Amino acid sequence: MPLDRPIDVQALLGLAAGRSGAARAQLADAIVDLFLPAAQRLTDQQRALMTDVLGRLLGTVEMEVRRHLVEALARSPASQPDLEARLASDSIEVARPVLERSSVVRNPALMDIVIQCAEEHRMAIALRETVSPPLTEALAERGLKGSEDDVLEGLIRTEDAVLSRRAMELLVAESKRNGQFQQPLLTQNDLPADLAHEICWWVAAALRRHVLKGFVIDQAVLDPMIERAAKRAMVEHDDTQSVQSRALQLARRLGELGELTDGFLLRTLRQGRLSLFTAAFAARAKIAFNTVWRIVTDPAGESFIVLAKAVDVSRDATASLVLVLGELNNAARARPPSALAEILRLHDDLDVAAARRVLQYWQLDAGLRQAIDDLNEGAA
């Protein structure tokens, strides 16, 4: 959809409906690409980050299940010191290599979360280090210099006790998301419960295969211990401590206080607080976090302009946000600051009632939107 002509409401609704299908196709391409043999695929930054995030997640879950299994073996009459020592060793990975070669991890829901984590990390680094000088100058002219006090640190110092606590909780969650060397990490808590449980079962099955192949142990004795170890790891899951959940809790409190302003959105994006930026838009628009994330990371940018118009983001703020997001999502083809007039023209030509009609569609449950999209694709 080009920026040089107005769009009508039917085009907007088509844009809204089409995003889910396009996003699923993009996700499918990413899954296929990630699991191709190394000689047959590119080795760019995004793919490397995805591989690293997935591997570290599997490794973390594996060590949790192994810890519980070692404890169970130590209490069992079938105790085997050699097996316990091997499972207790952090330097020996068992389940992760098996699962990385398996089709089970090509789960679309899992890969969606992995991609989001990797992309958020990449975008945050880009915002801190590589925003182009022309864009930096354009933003500075609009009062967005990137030198403001850190958003979260400022919220932590606020007099509102609930707001301060929510900001601290997000800061802690984000610190856990970044590893010792600032690499992106996912934990069980970053996954929905059903997916976290599924990964625990995958890990348990891989550990079971390894133990039965390498050690003499009665399967009837091992299986109940493997099951209990996986279930104990599942009990520790708490998705209310995820970065996404903490960001949404903070954004909702900011909304209650009337603080989800355009200026706040600009500062959070410019400072690389991508989870809070996404959550703030989700709270302001009353749509799901994942829906906003797909809009924010859409390289075309039109759906973001629609969202901004629907929730009354000013034209100047919209233009600044679109310029930054354009460079983050596709630096090679990002709109130059000179494209500002085109962005403003689309914003001005877009009827707010039409934008809000699209927003109403985005506010529907994701399951219903997917079903509508599936039916539309089938009828085409």
Secondary structure as UniProt FT lines:
FT   TURN            3..4
FT   HELIX           9..34
FT   HELIX           38..40
FT   HELIX           45..75
FT   TURN            77..78
FT   HELIX           81..88
FT   TURN            90..91
FT   HELIX           95..100
FT   HELIX           103..105
FT   HELIX           108..129
FT   HELIX           133..141
FT   TURN            142..143
FT   HELIX           151..156
FT   HELIX           161..177
FT   TURN            180..181
FT   HELIX           188..190
FT   HELIX           193..214
FT   HELIX           219..235
FT   HELIX           239..241
FT   HELIX           243..256
FT   TURN            257..258
FT   HELIX           262..270
FT   TURN            271..272
FT   HELIX           274..285
FT   HELIX           289..296
FT   TURN            299..300
FT   HELIX           302..310
FT   TURN            311..312
FT   HELIX           315..329
FT   HELIX           331..333
FT   HELIX           337..339
FT   HELIX           340..349
FT   HELIX           352..362
FT   HELIX           366..379
//
